Structure formats: structure tokens, C-alpha cells
């Protein structure tokens, strides 16, 4: 009986000793985590279609005052991959088929693979260069075939693109215009100007 009374007294004393103290309730602080927004990977592939004007010009052999040139028009296909905003790789195929001038024209076919250094001009503009190796063929006949049959060689160019869509990093639709020297070392001179539209995935 005494032992029971002693245990009750100890319990009452312990309860009274904690009654006067403010015990802060346990709180759980939120754990700070880095913000993460899942995004889908945007592949930097693009394809473009355009209209071209190609000009062939040559000085006639053994006739210092004779100069021949003609211009033909056609289409251009561009396709490429941008490794980053400074550098890409591009393939091109161009074919002319519409003649101009009283003597007709010399239709040309050109394709090649190009390194594409580039630099952004503002938020929507992009200036790019082209340097690579290509094949150019004269699709004409008769005496024109002697000017240019089939030639492989270094080709180069420069161009400008302007984004017309609201997607970041020049994705979506872009307008473009560029100039290309189809063969840096050739006789006749072969130059091409193109305009068109590009779509980036």
C-alpha cells in the first residue's frame, strides 16, 4: 500500500513539473527542392524550300571582247542539323529548269554538303556562312556542254534567316535569303541566289 502511494505521488509531481513549461509543438519545415519543369527535347533538325536564280558567265575562248552569260531559275532544297547556335551542318540540292533570254539558258544541277558557321543578330535574326564540297552539272546541250560538263569542287556562300514564329531558339518558321558560289574555282563563273522558307523542328 505504501509503495502504491509513493508511485502516485511521483506521477503527480512529474505532471506538475511540466505543467508550468511551454512546450513548443513539433513542426515540419518544408524541404527546399530545386524547381524542375519537365520539358520535351527539341531536336535541332530543319528543312527548307526556296526559289533560285543561277547565273553562268564566261569569256569566249580566243575572243577577248566576247562574253557569254545566261540565267536560269528553279528550286532549292536545304536540310540540316544545328549542333548549337554557332555551328551546323547542311546539305543542299538545287535544280534550274526555266530559261531566260533570247538564246535560252543553261539549266544546272547542284548538290553538296556544307559546314555552317552562324551568329545571331538580335532575337530573331541569324547570319550564316557556307563552306563545303559540291557537284555541279550542266544539263544543257550543244555547245554549252563544252563550258561545263560535271565538276566537283569547293563551294561557299553566305545567307541570312529571320524567324517569323514565336518559338525560342529560332525554332518554327524562318524566312531566308542567301548567295552561293557554286564552284569557287571554275570557268565559267557559276553563282546562285536563293530565297525561301525554313522550318526547324
MARVEXTI-440658 format. One record per atom (N, C-alpha, C): atom name; y negated, z, x. Coordinates in steps of 0.001 Angstrom, whole numbers, plus 500000, padded with zeros to 6 digits. Layout:
{node 'CA' {Y Z X}}
...
END
This chain:
{node 'N' {501203 500000 500819}}
{node 'CA' {500000 500000 500000}}
{node 'C' {498754 500000 500848}}
{node 'N' {498786 500734 501909}}
{node 'CA' {497631 500782 502815}}
{node 'C' {497431 499438 503495}}
{node 'N' {498555 498809 503859}}
{node 'CA' {498442 497505 504549}}
{node 'C' {497795 496489 503630}}
{node 'N' {498152 496549 502331}}
{node 'CA' {497554 495604 501380}}
{node 'C' {496072 495825 501241}}
{node 'N' {495662 497085 501157}}
{node 'CA' {494234 497394 501056}}
{node 'C' {493471 496925 502283}}
{node 'N' {494088 497057 503472}}
{node 'CA' {493419 496616 504718}}
{node 'C' {493223 495112 504713}}
{node 'N' {494241 494321 504278}}
{node 'CA' {494131 492860 504264}}
{node 'C' {493071 492380 503286}}
{node 'N' {492991 493089 502114}}
{node 'CA' {491966 492720 501136}}
{node 'C' {490578 492978 501694}}
{node 'N' {490422 494069 502408}}
{node 'CA' {489119 494407 502989}}
{node 'C' {488696 493389 504028}}
{node 'N' {489647 492933 504839}}
{node 'CA' {489327 491926 505877}}
{node 'C' {488914 490616 505225}}
{node 'N' {489591 490205 504143}}
{node 'CA' {489258 488945 503455}}
{node 'C' {487870 488989 502859}}
{node 'N' {487520 490142 502237}}
{node 'CA' {486197 490292 501642}}
{node 'C' {485110 490260 502695}}
{node 'N' {485364 490901 503838}}
{node 'CA' {484366 490927 504923}}
{node 'C' {484142 489532 505488}}
{node 'N' {485233 488795 505656}}
{node 'CA' {485093 487428 506206}}
{node 'C' {484328 486533 505264}}
{node 'N' {484584 486689 503960}}
{node 'CA' {483869 485869 502977}}
{node 'C' {482390 486161 502977}}
{node 'N' {482029 487473 503060}}
{node 'CA' {480623 487861 503059}}
{node 'C' {479917 487413 504329}}
{node 'N' {480654 487361 505454}}
{node 'CA' {480010 486939 506711}}
{node 'C' {479600 485479 506679}}
{node 'N' {480340 484613 505956}}
{node 'CA' {479982 483186 505850}}
{node 'C' {479037 482890 504704}}
{node 'N' {478901 483825 503797}}
{node 'CA' {478073 483568 502626}}
{node 'C' {476621 483414 502979}}
{node 'N' {476138 484080 504011}}
{node 'CA' {474720 484015 504378}}
{node 'C' {474375 482873 505284}}
{node 'N' {475344 482105 505665}}
{node 'CA' {475087 480996 506598}}
{node 'C' {475045 479678 505840}}
{node 'N' {474145 478763 506297}}
{node 'CA' {474069 477419 505727}}
{node 'C' {475018 476503 506485}}
{node 'N' {476023 476105 505824}}
{node 'CA' {476991 475207 506469}}
{node 'C' {476691 473773 506011}}
{node 'N' {476324 472927 506962}}
{node 'CA' {475966 471534 506625}}
{node 'C' {477212 470775 506229}}
{node 'N' {477144 470074 505131}}
{node 'CA' {478325 469296 504721}}
{node 'C' {478572 468153 505695}}
{node 'N' {479819 467856 505844}}
{node 'CA' {480180 466762 506758}}
{node 'C' {479692 465444 506194}}
{node 'N' {479050 464669 507053}}
{node 'CA' {478554 463349 506641}}
{node 'C' {479204 462286 507496}}
{node 'N' {479358 461133 506929}}
{node 'CA' {479925 459996 507681}}
{node 'C' {478809 459004 507969}}
{node 'N' {478459 458861 509242}}
{node 'CA' {477415 457921 509645}}
{node 'C' {477992 456507 509638}}
{node 'N' {477227 455532 509137}}
{node 'CA' {477739 454149 509167}}
{node 'C' {477851 453653 510596}}
{node 'N' {478906 452962 510870}}
{node 'CA' {479140 452424 512219}}
{node 'C' {478411 451102 512340}}
{node 'N' {477559 451038 513355}}
{node 'CA' {476789 449811 513559}}
{node 'C' {477705 448732 514113}}
{node 'N' {477709 447587 513484}}
{node 'CA' {478509 446460 513956}}
{node 'C' {477588 445249 514064}}
{node 'N' {477945 444374 514951}}
{node 'CA' {477140 443166 515143}}
{node 'C' {477260 442272 513916}}
{node 'N' {476120 441693 513512}}
{node 'CA' {476140 440782 512373}}
{node 'C' {476967 439554 512713}}
{node 'N' {477772 439114 511807}}
{node 'CA' {478633 437959 512036}}
{node 'C' {478657 437105 510780}}
{node 'N' {478258 435902 510949}}
{node 'CA' {478273 434959 509833}}
{node 'C' {479216 433829 510195}}
{node 'N' {480338 433725 509522}}
{node 'CA' {481270 432652 509868}}
{node 'C' {480656 431291 509594}}
{node 'N' {480791 430395 510541}}
{node 'CA' {480269 429035 510389}}
{node 'C' {481371 428052 510708}}
{node 'N' {481290 426896 510110}}
{node 'CA' {482266 425854 510397}}
{node 'C' {481804 425072 511622}}
{node 'N' {482751 424673 512424}}
{node 'CA' {482443 423930 513635}}
{node 'C' {481934 422540 513280}}
{node 'N' {480784 422155 513857}}
{node 'CA' {480210 420831 513623}}
{node 'C' {480573 419943 514794}}
{node 'N' {481329 418908 514536}}
{node 'CA' {481756 418015 515595}}
{node 'C' {480636 417039 515940}}
{node 'N' {480349 416870 517235}}
{node 'CA' {479192 416048 517637}}
{node 'C' {479515 414562 517743}}
{node 'N' {480300 414024 516827}}
{node 'CA' {480556 412589 516802}}
{node 'C' {479491 411884 515964}}
{node 'N' {479230 410618 516286}}
{node 'CA' {478297 409848 515471}}
{node 'C' {478712 408385 515439}}
{node 'N' {478229 407688 514430}}
{node 'CA' {478434 406255 514297}}
{node 'C' {477127 405652 513796}}
{node 'N' {476831 404431 514213}}
{node 'CA' {475560 403808 513840}}
{node 'C' {475755 402312 513628}}
{node 'N' {474947 401763 512734}}
{node 'CA' {474926 400330 512471}}
{node 'C' {473493 399834 512590}}
{node 'N' {473332 398632 513128}}
{node 'CA' {471984 398111 513285}}
{node 'C' {471937 396601 513299}}
{node 'N' {470710 396084 513289}}
{node 'CA' {470434 394662 513431}}
{node 'C' {469909 394412 514834}}
{node 'N' {470282 393269 515419}}
{node 'CA' {469881 392975 516793}}
{node 'C' {469256 391591 516879}}
{node 'N' {468401 391456 517882}}
{node 'CA' {467896 390168 518303}}
{node 'C' {468177 390022 519781}}
{node 'N' {468948 389025 520181}}
{node 'CA' {469328 388815 521580}}
{node 'C' {468672 387543 522099}}
{node 'N' {468127 387650 523294}}
{node 'CA' {467395 386517 523871}}
{node 'C' {468034 386094 525183}}
{node 'N' {468307 384813 525289}}
{node 'CA' {468806 384197 526517}}
{node 'C' {467705 383325 527097}}
{node 'N' {467401 383515 528375}}
{node 'CA' {466372 382681 529013}}
{node 'C' {466812 382343 530429}}
{node 'N' {466529 381085 530838}}
{node 'CA' {466976 380615 532146}}
{node 'C' {466052 379510 532638}}
{node 'N' {465869 379457 533947}}
{node 'CA' {465159 378353 534578}}
{node 'C' {466155 377242 534865}}
{node 'N' {465818 376039 534498}}
{node 'CA' {466736 374920 534672}}
{node 'C' {466986 374644 536156}}
{node 'N' {468207 374319 536476}}
{node 'CA' {468569 374030 537870}}
{node 'C' {467891 372748 538341}}
{node 'N' {467338 372825 539557}}
{node 'CA' {466699 371670 540208}}
{node 'C' {465457 371180 539477}}
{node 'N' {464936 371981 538544}}
{node 'CA' {463721 371612 537820}}
{node 'C' {462823 372845 537752}}
{node 'N' {461943 373025 538740}}
{node 'CA' {461160 374275 538830}}
{node 'C' {460252 374522 537639}}
{node 'N' {459863 373462 536908}}
{node 'CA' {458962 373639 535781}}
{node 'C' {459697 373634 534440}}
{node 'N' {461006 373628 534484}}
{node 'CA' {461798 373610 533260}}
{node 'C' {462312 375015 532966}}
{node 'N' {462080 375439 531763}}
{node 'CA' {462537 376773 531360}}
{node 'C' {463140 376688 529967}}
{node 'N' {464340 377246 529810}}
{node 'CA' {465024 377205 528524}}
{node 'C' {465258 378632 528025}}
{node 'N' {465027 378846 526745}}
{node 'CA' {465343 380140 526149}}
{node 'C' {465610 379958 524654}}
{node 'N' {466416 380853 524121}}
{node 'CA' {466623 380886 522684}}
{node 'C' {466943 382310 522262}}
{node 'N' {466796 382548 520965}}
{node 'CA' {467019 383871 520391}}
{node 'C' {467989 383753 519235}}
{node 'N' {468942 384650 519184}}
{node 'CA' {469868 384713 518055}}
{node 'C' {469876 386132 517503}}
{node 'N' {470274 386247 516248}}
{node 'CA' {470261 387538 515568}}
{node 'C' {471661 387886 515063}}
{node 'N' {471924 389179 514940}}
{node 'CA' {473237 389604 514491}}
{node 'C' {473288 391094 514209}}
{node 'N' {474446 391704 514479}}
{node 'CA' {474662 393109 514157}}
{node 'C' {475139 393910 515358}}
{node 'N' {475003 395236 515227}}
{node 'CA' {475381 396158 516300}}
{node 'C' {476143 397332 515707}}
{node 'N' {477212 397743 516395}}
{node 'CA' {477950 398949 516066}}
{node 'C' {477866 399899 517252}}
{node 'N' {477440 401129 516986}}
{node 'CA' {477402 402185 518002}}
{node 'C' {478312 403324 517559}}
{node 'N' {479000 403928 518515}}
{node 'CA' {479801 405106 518218}}
{node 'C' {479835 405968 519479}}
{node 'N' {479776 407288 519299}}
{node 'CA' {479681 408121 520484}}
{node 'C' {479966 409582 520238}}
{node 'N' {479810 410346 521316}}
{node 'CA' {480074 411783 521314}}
{node 'C' {479000 412452 522166}}
{node 'N' {478277 413411 521587}}
{node 'CA' {477268 414169 522328}}
{node 'C' {477886 415455 522849}}
{node 'N' {478042 415565 524183}}
{node 'CA' {478579 416789 524772}}
{node 'C' {477617 417956 524577}}
{node 'N' {476340 417667 524658}}
{node 'CA' {475284 418638 524377}}
{node 'C' {474014 417840 524102}}
{node 'N' {472881 418530 523980}}
{node 'CA' {471644 417820 523641}}
{node 'C' {471063 417043 524802}}
{node 'N' {471696 417137 525990}}
{node 'CA' {471184 416429 527163}}
{node 'C' {472054 415252 527589}}
{node 'N' {473283 415183 527107}}
{node 'CA' {474205 414190 527668}}
{node 'C' {475244 413779 526635}}
{node 'N' {475526 412470 526578}}
{node 'CA' {476530 411957 525668}}
{node 'C' {477240 410752 526251}}
{node 'N' {478204 410253 525507}}
{node 'CA' {478969 409070 525881}}
{node 'C' {478980 408139 524673}}
{node 'N' {478683 406842 524906}}
{node 'CA' {478550 405910 523781}}
{node 'C' {479247 404591 524056}}
{node 'N' {479911 404075 523003}}
{node 'CA' {480457 402727 523031}}
{node 'C' {479634 401828 522126}}
{node 'N' {479546 400519 522495}}
{node 'CA' {478727 399578 521736}}
{node 'C' {479437 398240 521593}}
{node 'N' {479219 397632 520404}}
{node 'CA' {479681 396267 520185}}
{node 'C' {478583 395521 519437}}
{node 'N' {478166 394371 519983}}
{node 'CA' {477123 393553 519357}}
{node 'C' {477608 392111 519255}}
{node 'N' {477197 391472 518164}}
{node 'CA' {477584 390072 517944}}
{node 'C' {476434 389371 517242}}
{node 'N' {475964 388254 517821}}
{node 'CA' {474918 387466 517158}}
{node 'C' {475539 386212 516555}}
{node 'N' {474926 385763 515458}}
{node 'CA' {475510 384626 514740}}
{node 'C' {474455 383766 514053}}
{node 'N' {473219 384239 513999}}
{node 'CA' {472174 383491 513316}}
{node 'C' {471250 382861 514349}}
{node 'N' {471156 381542 514340}}
{node 'CA' {470374 380818 515343}}
{node 'C' {468927 380682 514913}}
{node 'N' {468092 380502 515913}}
{node 'CA' {466668 380264 515659}}
{node 'C' {466183 379157 516592}}
{node 'N' {465295 378346 516088}}
{node 'CA' {464697 377332 516939}}
{node 'C' {465242 375942 516670}}
{node 'N' {464541 374901 517131}}
{node 'CA' {464948 373514 516861}}
{node 'C' {466246 373125 517543}}
{node 'N' {466609 373813 518613}}
{node 'CA' {467834 373474 519332}}
{node 'C' {468988 374421 518977}}
{node 'N' {468816 375168 517921}}
{node 'CA' {469843 376149 517605}}
{node 'C' {469743 377336 518542}}
{node 'N' {470778 378106 518650}}
{node 'CA' {470780 379259 519534}}
{node 'C' {472128 379422 520199}}
{node 'N' {472192 380335 521135}}
{node 'CA' {473437 380625 521831}}
{node 'C' {473976 381954 521335}}
{node 'N' {474934 381968 520421}}
{node 'CA' {475472 383234 519939}}
{node 'C' {476166 383983 521069}}
{node 'N' {475972 385284 521073}}
{node 'CA' {476507 386129 522135}}
{node 'C' {477392 387221 521551}}
{node 'N' {478339 387681 522359}}
{node 'CA' {479161 388839 522029}}
{node 'C' {479091 389798 523208}}
{node 'N' {478865 391076 522914}}
{node 'CA' {478726 392072 523982}}
{node 'C' {479379 393378 523560}}
{node 'N' {480104 393995 524492}}
{node 'CA' {480613 395341 524270}}
{node 'C' {480649 396082 525596}}
{node 'N' {480558 397412 525526}}
{node 'CA' {480539 398200 526753}}
{node 'C' {480620 399684 526463}}
{node 'N' {480759 400456 527524}}
{node 'CA' {480826 401916 527466}}
{node 'C' {479709 402473 528336}}
{node 'N' {478969 403474 527810}}
{node 'CA' {477732 403906 528449}}
{node 'C' {477627 405427 528545}}
{node 'N' {477097 405885 529667}}
{node 'CA' {476622 407254 529773}}
{node 'C' {475272 407320 529079}}
{node 'N' {474996 408444 528410}}
{node 'CA' {473798 408519 527578}}
{node 'C' {473015 409800 527872}}
{node 'N' {472190 409824 528910}}
{node 'CA' {471281 410966 529104}}
{node 'C' {470216 410962 528021}}
{node 'N' {469791 412149 527567}}
{node 'CA' {468829 412209 526472}}
{node 'C' {467988 413476 526556}}
{node 'N' {466833 413418 525927}}
{node 'CA' {465914 414547 525904}}
{node 'C' {465249 414600 524536}}
{node 'N' {465098 415812 523998}}
{node 'CA' {464477 415986 522688}}
{node 'C' {462972 415827 522784}}
{node 'N' {462401 415165 521782}}
{node 'CA' {460948 415022 521654}}
{node 'C' {460548 415667 520330}}
{node 'N' {460156 416924 520393}}
{node 'CA' {459855 417649 519168}}
{node 'C' {461132 418074 518463}}
{node 'N' {461004 418443 517203}}
{node 'CA' {462147 418930 516442}}
{node 'C' {463055 417803 515955}}
{node 'N' {462523 416611 515763}}
{node 'CA' {463310 415538 515166}}
{node 'C' {463469 414308 516050}}
{node 'N' {462703 414190 517116}}
{node 'CA' {462773 413016 517970}}
{node 'C' {463747 413174 519115}}
{node 'N' {464308 412064 519571}}
{node 'CA' {465262 412073 520669}}
{node 'C' {465117 410785 521472}}
{node 'N' {464805 410928 522751}}
{node 'CA' {464698 409790 523660}}
{node 'C' {465973 409717 524488}}
{node 'N' {466595 408537 524564}}
{node 'CA' {467857 408422 525290}}
{node 'C' {467863 407195 526189}}
{node 'N' {468670 407285 527220}}
{node 'CA' {468893 406172 528120}}
{node 'C' {470341 405724 528048}}
{node 'N' {470603 404534 528539}}
{node 'CA' {471955 403989 528574}}
{node 'C' {472216 403387 529944}}
{node 'N' {473339 403748 530547}}
{node 'CA' {473754 403131 531797}}
{node 'C' {475280 403057 531772}}
{node 'N' {475791 401846 531938}}
{node 'CA' {477243 401712 531850}}
{node 'C' {477708 400335 532277}}
{node 'N' {478882 399979 531824}}
{node 'CA' {479533 398731 532222}}
{node 'C' {479943 397981 530966}}
{node 'N' {479634 396697 530927}}
{node 'CA' {479901 395938 529718}}
{node 'C' {480374 394527 529985}}
{node 'N' {480764 393870 528917}}
{node 'CA' {481250 392496 528945}}
{node 'C' {480398 391664 527993}}
{node 'N' {479884 390554 528469}}
{node 'CA' {479058 389666 527654}}
{node 'C' {479655 388264 527687}}
{node 'N' {479739 387652 526516}}
{node 'CA' {480364 386337 526407}}
{node 'C' {479469 385393 525619}}
{node 'N' {479369 384176 526095}}
{node 'CA' {478665 383114 525391}}
{node 'C' {479617 382487 524381}}
{node 'N' {479222 382516 523106}}
{node 'CA' {480064 381937 522061}}
{node 'C' {479616 380533 521686}}
{node 'N' {478671 379987 522458}}
{node 'CA' {478181 378643 522182}}
{node 'C' {479135 377581 522693}}
{node 'N' {478664 376347 522716}}
{node 'CA' {479495 375247 523211}}
{node 'C' {478618 374245 523932}}
{node 'N' {479222 373209 524449}}
{node 'CA' {478470 372165 525125}}
{node 'C' {477845 372670 526420}}
{node 'N' {476626 372184 526712}}
{node 'CA' {476004 372508 527979}}
{node 'C' {475658 373992 528082}}
{node 'N' {475460 374659 526961}}
{node 'CA' {475108 376076 527017}}
{node 'C' {476220 376907 527636}}
{node 'N' {477462 376433 527505}}
{node 'CA' {478584 377195 528037}}
{node 'C' {478514 377314 529551}}
{node 'N' {477824 376379 530210}}
{node 'CA' {477714 376454 531664}}
{node 'C' {476767 377563 532097}}
{node 'N' {475864 378002 531226}}
{node 'CA' {474944 379066 531573}}
{node 'C' {475640 380418 531660}}
{node 'N' {476539 380641 530714}}
{node 'CA' {477202 381942 530669}}
{node 'C' {478524 381785 529941}}
{node 'N' {479608 382030 530648}}
{node 'CA' {480906 381987 530000}}
{node 'C' {481316 383413 529645}}
{node 'N' {481944 384108 530543}}
{node 'CA' {482320 385507 530339}}
{node 'C' {481938 386274 531603}}
{node 'N' {481241 387365 531424}}
{node 'CA' {480824 388145 532584}}
{node 'C' {480938 389638 532309}}
{node 'N' {481444 390348 533311}}
{node 'CA' {481430 391807 533318}}
{node 'C' {480319 392264 534252}}
{node 'N' {479678 393356 533927}}
{node 'CA' {478643 393852 534826}}
{node 'C' {477971 395110 534309}}
{node 'N' {477080 395641 535131}}
{node 'CA' {476328 396848 534789}}
{node 'C' {475276 396508 533740}}
{node 'N' {475163 397364 532750}}
{node 'CA' {474202 397188 531672}}
{node 'C' {473417 398476 531506}}
{node 'N' {472161 398362 531039}}
{node 'CA' {471320 399554 530897}}
{node 'C' {470344 399355 529746}}
{node 'N' {469823 400479 529245}}
{node 'CA' {468870 400392 528150}}
{node 'C' {468157 401705 527918}}
{node 'N' {467253 401689 526945}}
{node 'CA' {466502 402880 526571}}
{node 'C' {466233 402811 525071}}
{node 'N' {466208 403983 524418}}
{node 'CA' {466011 403973 522983}}
{node 'C' {465425 405270 522461}}
{node 'N' {465123 405266 521165}}
{node 'CA' {464522 406423 520503}}
{node 'C' {465173 406602 519143}}
{node 'N' {465469 407853 518798}}
{node 'CA' {466028 408200 517491}}
{node 'C' {465111 409205 516799}}
{node 'N' {465050 409104 515476}}
{node 'CA' {464250 410049 514696}}
{node 'C' {465069 410528 513506}}
{node 'N' {465240 411843 513399}}
{node 'CA' {466055 412428 512345}}
{node 'C' {465315 412408 511011}}
{node 'N' {465985 411918 509964}}
{node 'CA' {465380 411892 508628}}
{node 'C' {466062 412872 507675}}
{node 'N' {467124 413537 508122}}
{node 'CA' {467774 414566 507308}}
{node 'C' {467258 415936 507739}}
{node 'N' {467629 416982 506987}}
{node 'CA' {467162 418341 507262}}
{node 'C' {468197 419189 507986}}
{node 'N' {469266 418594 508470}}
{node 'CA' {470293 419356 509171}}
{node 'C' {469843 419694 510586}}
{node 'N' {470350 420798 511179}}
{node 'CA' {469942 421163 512541}}
{node 'C' {470609 420269 513583}}
{node 'N' {470016 420276 514798}}
{node 'CA' {470597 419613 515968}}
{node 'C' {470826 418131 515759}}
{node 'N' {469910 417472 515057}}
{node 'CA' {469953 416020 514853}}
{node 'C' {471211 415567 514129}}
{node 'N' {471827 416453 513360}}
{node 'CA' {472975 416051 512557}}
{node 'C' {472484 415355 511292}}
{node 'N' {473369 414570 510692}}
{node 'CA' {472984 413835 509495}}
{node 'C' {472442 412460 509854}}
{node 'N' {471451 411997 509102}}
{node 'CA' {470933 410640 509236}}
{node 'C' {469777 410565 510219}}
{node 'N' {469816 409533 511076}}
{node 'CA' {468761 409260 512044}}
{node 'C' {468443 407768 512041}}
{node 'N' {467185 407431 512239}}
{node 'CA' {466781 406050 512491}}
{node 'C' {466712 405842 514003}}
{node 'N' {467007 404621 514453}}
{node 'CA' {466946 404369 515892}}
{node 'C' {466382 402981 516174}}
{node 'N' {465837 402851 517373}}
{node 'CA' {465395 401566 517910}}
{node 'C' {465626 401607 519408}}
{node 'N' {466161 400537 519984}}
{node 'CA' {466366 400541 521436}}
{node 'C' {466312 399137 522026}}
{node 'N' {466182 399128 523348}}
{node 'CA' {466181 397895 524131}}
{node 'C' {467313 397981 525145}}
{node 'N' {468025 396863 525335}}
{node 'CA' {469137 396852 526284}}
{node 'C' {469126 395571 527096}}
{node 'N' {469283 395736 528381}}
{node 'CA' {469521 394603 529275}}
{node 'C' {471036 394432 529350}}
{node 'N' {471542 393348 528769}}
{node 'CA' {472989 393213 528637}}
{node 'C' {473698 393126 529975}}
{node 'N' {473099 392446 530928}}
{node 'CA' {473617 392400 532299}}
{node 'C' {472440 392543 533243}}
{node 'N' {472468 393578 534092}}
{node 'CA' {471342 393791 534999}}
{node 'C' {471205 392642 535985}}
{node 'N' {472338 392147 536465}}
{node 'CA' {472319 391034 537410}}
{node 'C' {472990 389836 536761}}
{node 'N' {472169 388910 536277}}
{node 'CA' {472736 387716 535657}}
{node 'C' {471701 386603 535650}}
{node 'N' {472183 385410 535585}}
{node 'CA' {471360 384237 535381}}
{node 'C' {472105 383373 534379}}
{node 'N' {471694 383355 533136}}
{node 'CA' {470375 383651 532570}}
{node 'C' {470106 385135 532355}}
{node 'N' {468836 385413 532038}}
{node 'CA' {468455 386760 531627}}
{node 'C' {468939 386989 530195}}
{node 'N' {469496 388171 529961}}
{node 'CA' {470040 388496 528647}}
{node 'C' {469484 389843 528206}}
{node 'N' {468655 389830 527149}}
{node 'CA' {468019 391039 526645}}
{node 'C' {468288 391175 525154}}
{node 'N' {468355 392419 524696}}
{node 'CA' {468643 392655 523287}}
{node 'C' {467807 393820 522762}}
{node 'N' {467260 393662 521578}}
{node 'CA' {466509 394709 520883}}
{node 'C' {467236 394995 519575}}
{node 'N' {467345 396269 519229}}
{node 'CA' {468086 396626 518013}}
{node 'C' {467360 397722 517244}}
{node 'N' {467546 397737 515926}}
{node 'CA' {467062 398797 515044}}
{node 'C' {468172 399101 514042}}
{node 'N' {468220 400351 513565}}
{node 'CA' {469258 400668 512611}}
{node 'C' {469258 402128 512217}}
{node 'N' {470397 402564 511699}}
{node 'CA' {470549 403917 511198}}
{node 'C' {471814 404526 511801}}
{node 'N' {471732 405817 512116}}
{node 'CA' {472845 406542 512734}}
{node 'C' {473202 407748 511876}}
{node 'N' {474503 408047 511800}}
{node 'CA' {474943 409254 511102}}
{node 'C' {475768 410117 512040}}
{node 'N' {475384 411386 512188}}
{node 'CA' {476092 412326 513063}}
{node 'C' {476877 413302 512206}}
{node 'N' {478128 413547 512573}}
{node 'CA' {478998 414450 511819}}
{node 'C' {478685 415905 512157}}
END
